[in-house]
Amino acid sequence: MTETRARLTFLGTGTSQGVPMIACDCPVCMSTDPRDKRSRAAAMVDMGGIRTVIDAGPDFRHQMLREKVRHIDAILLTHNHKDHTGGLDDLRAFNYFEHKDSHIYCEPYVLESLKGEYPYCFSENKYPGVPEWRIHLIENEDHLRIDTHYNDPILVWEPGHGYVHQGNCGPVEEKHIDVTPIRVYHNRGGRYPILGYRFAQIVYLTDVVEFPDSQWHKLEGAEYITINCVKIGSPHYSHFCLEEAIDFAKKACDKAGIQHCYLTHLSHAMGKYTDLAERLSSENRSYEGRPLSILPAYDGLVLE
């Protein structure tokens, strides 16, 4: 791995319906603590001069405005569920102000899903103003390179017609980062493969319910890991419950030496932030000779 460190901002830490949920008046959804306002799960990683956003769900616009984001080099998708792709249309704002295509990295099956979800973005005769994307397929499960796309064409807006590509943006500082994809599964029994990602010292996993033994080596030496968790008690069919998430954090500490775990993709069933943090405090102790910290993440939290 490169010696360059990553800085991760949790853009969203909520499950597919977010917190508060529509029409719910439970104590969590009614909480005034800003850490209990959980938009759909996503993250932003700054590393080596490149800014990557992991997933763009229905809250993408709100998240970009909240964090005052004015530039993105790449969108990296974990899978094709709506709560992770539903905000991609809003990339057109970056097209307009940055005068270039938005670069999206995803697996082939995710691309096919996007064609069905956003057919107007792939039309031969595009409606004026639709998002301009450039898709990069992830076909190597062991390595991914994200770069600054040297000499990208310039997007020029022609009223009544839409965007046209003219020339290129000229010489820019060429940068790249190396990212490690991590193959995980969204359903029990090894069904529905999706991707997590490692950026230097930070591992970002979401929507995981099975983690193959073949992937543990990709976590070695990392300092932080995120893990999805949607409920307390009995197992969920497509996400870790709290007990499973804690067990996974202990394995990550034992097998890979990771000492800091943050829970994300949290539903209102997980309780308030303060209560969950207190409950997890009993797990924040030495494990197999190493200190282990497990905490809930919240929107806007930064790891670096």
SVG drawing of the C-alpha trace seen along z (x, -y; Angstrom):
<svg xmlns="http://www.w3.org/2000/svg" viewBox="-46 -29 51 49">
<polyline fill="none" stroke="black" stroke-width="0.4" points="0.0,0.0 1.1,-3.6 2.4,-5.6 -0.1,-8.4 -2.7,-8.6 -6.4,-8.9 -9.0,-11.2 -12.5,-9.8 -15.7,-11.9 -18.9,-10.0 -21.4,-11.7 -24.2,-9.5 -24.5,-6.8 -28.1,-5.7 -29.8,-2.7 -31.9,-2.6 -34.8,-4.6 -32.6,-7.0 -33.2,-8.4 -35.6,-9.9 -37.9,-7.6 -40.9,-9.0 -44.0,-8.8 -42.1,-7.5 -42.3,-9.2 -40.0,-6.8 -37.5,-8.4 -34.7,-8.1 -36.5,-9.6 -37.7,-12.5 -34.3,-13.0 -32.8,-16.5 -29.2,-15.2 -27.6,-15.9 -25.8,-12.6 -29.2,-10.9 -29.9,-12.5 -28.6,-9.7 -28.7,-10.3 -28.2,-7.3 -24.8,-5.6 -22.0,-7.2 -18.4,-8.5 -15.9,-10.9 -12.2,-10.1 -9.4,-12.6 -6.1,-10.9 -3.1,-11.9 -4.8,-15.1 -7.7,-13.1 -11.3,-13.3 -13.4,-10.2 -17.1,-9.8 -18.2,-6.2 -21.8,-5.8 -24.3,-8.5 -27.7,-7.8 -30.9,-9.8 -29.3,-12.2 -26.3,-13.0 -27.4,-16.6 -27.9,-17.4 -24.6,-15.8 -22.7,-17.8 -24.3,-21.0 -23.7,-20.2 -20.0,-19.5 -19.6,-22.4 -18.1,-20.1 -17.2,-21.9 -15.1,-19.2 -15.1,-15.5 -12.6,-13.4 -14.5,-10.1 -17.6,-8.3 -16.9,-4.8 -20.0,-2.5 -20.3,0.5 -23.4,2.0 -26.5,1.1 -29.2,0.6 -31.2,-2.7 -30.0,-3.9 -26.4,-3.9 -27.1,-5.1 -30.3,-7.2 -28.5,-10.6 -26.3,-10.2 -28.5,-12.5 -27.2,-15.4 -23.7,-15.0 -25.0,-17.3 -24.2,-20.3 -20.5,-19.3 -20.7,-18.9 -22.0,-22.4 -19.6,-24.2 -16.5,-22.1 -17.1,-21.8 -16.2,-18.1 -17.7,-14.6 -18.2,-12.9 -16.1,-9.7 -18.0,-6.7 -16.2,-3.4 -18.4,-0.3 -18.7,3.3 -20.3,4.4 -23.5,5.6 -23.9,2.2 -23.5,0.5 -26.3,2.6 -28.5,1.6 -27.7,-2.1 -28.7,-1.8 -32.2,-0.7 -32.3,-3.3 -31.0,-6.2 -31.7,-5.4 -31.7,-9.1 -28.0,-9.2 -27.2,-6.6 -29.5,-7.7 -27.9,-8.4 -29.9,-11.7 -29.7,-13.0 -32.2,-15.5 -30.3,-18.8 -28.8,-19.0 -28.8,-15.3 -25.7,-14.2 -22.6,-13.5 -20.8,-10.4 -17.8,-8.5 -18.0,-4.9 -14.9,-2.9 -15.5,0.8 -14.0,2.5 -12.9,5.9 -9.9,6.5 -10.9,7.5 -7.4,6.9 -6.4,3.5 -8.0,0.3 -6.3,-2.9 -8.1,-6.2 -6.4,-9.1 -7.1,-12.8 -8.0,-11.9 -5.3,-14.0 -6.5,-16.2 -10.3,-15.5 -12.5,-17.0 -14.1,-20.3 -17.9,-20.3 -19.4,-23.3 -23.1,-24.1 -25.0,-25.2 -28.5,-26.6 -31.3,-24.5 -28.9,-21.7 -27.1,-20.6 -23.5,-19.7 -20.8,-19.2 -17.2,-18.1 -14.7,-20.6 -11.0,-20.3 -9.5,-19.4 -8.9,-21.0 -5.2,-21.4 -2.2,-20.2 -3.1,-19.4 -1.1,-17.9 -1.3,-14.1 -2.1,-12.3 -3.3,-8.8 -4.1,-6.7 -4.2,-2.9 -7.4,-1.5 -7.9,2.1 -11.4,3.6 -12.7,6.1 -15.2,8.7 -18.0,9.2 -21.6,10.4 -24.9,8.7 -26.8,11.9 -26.1,15.0 -24.9,18.0 -22.5,16.1 -25.2,14.4 -25.2,10.9 -21.5,10.0 -20.6,6.3 -17.4,4.4 -15.9,2.7 -12.7,0.6 -9.5,-0.1 -7.8,-3.5 -4.4,-3.4 -5.1,-3.0 -8.9,-3.0 -11.2,-0.1 -14.8,-1.1 -17.4,1.8 -21.1,1.4 -24.0,3.7 -22.0,6.7 -23.4,9.9 -20.7,12.4 -16.9,11.7 -14.9,14.4 -11.7,15.8 -9.9,15.0 -10.2,11.3 -8.7,11.0 -5.2,10.3 -6.4,7.1 -7.2,5.7 -3.7,6.3 -2.1,3.2 -5.2,1.0 -6.0,-1.3 -9.7,-1.9 -12.6,0.2 -16.3,-0.7 -19.0,2.0 -22.7,1.9 -25.2,2.7 -29.0,2.3 -30.4,4.0 -29.9,5.5 -30.6,9.2 -31.5,11.8 -29.6,11.9 -30.7,9.9 -30.7,11.5 -28.6,8.8 -26.8,6.8 -24.9,7.5 -26.8,7.2 -25.0,5.6 -23.7,8.9 -22.3,9.9 -20.7,6.5 -18.9,6.7 -17.7,10.2 -16.4,9.0 -14.6,6.1 -12.9,8.5 -11.9,10.8 -10.5,7.7 -8.5,6.8 -7.2,10.4 -6.5,11.2 -5.5,7.9 -4.6,5.8 -7.3,3.1 -7.9,1.3 -10.7,-1.2 -14.1,-0.1 -17.0,-2.4 -20.5,-1.2 -22.5,-2.7 -25.7,-2.0 -27.5,-2.4 -31.3,-2.2 -33.5,-3.8 -33.7,-0.3 -30.1,-0.8 -31.2,-3.5 -29.9,-6.9 -26.2,-7.7 -25.4,-8.3 -27.1,-5.1 -25.4,-3.0 -22.0,-4.5 -22.5,-3.7 -23.5,-0.2 -20.4,0.3 -18.1,-1.1 -18.0,2.3 -16.4,3.7 -13.7,1.0 -11.0,2.9 -7.9,4.9 -8.7,7.9 -6.0,10.5 -3.4,8.1 -4.5,5.2 -6.7,2.2 -10.0,2.3 -12.4,-0.6 -15.9,-0.2 -18.0,-3.3 -21.1,-4.4 -20.3,-6.7 -22.4,-9.8 -22.8,-12.1 -19.9,-14.5 -17.5,-12.4 -13.9,-12.4 -11.3,-9.7 -7.6,-10.4"/>
</svg>
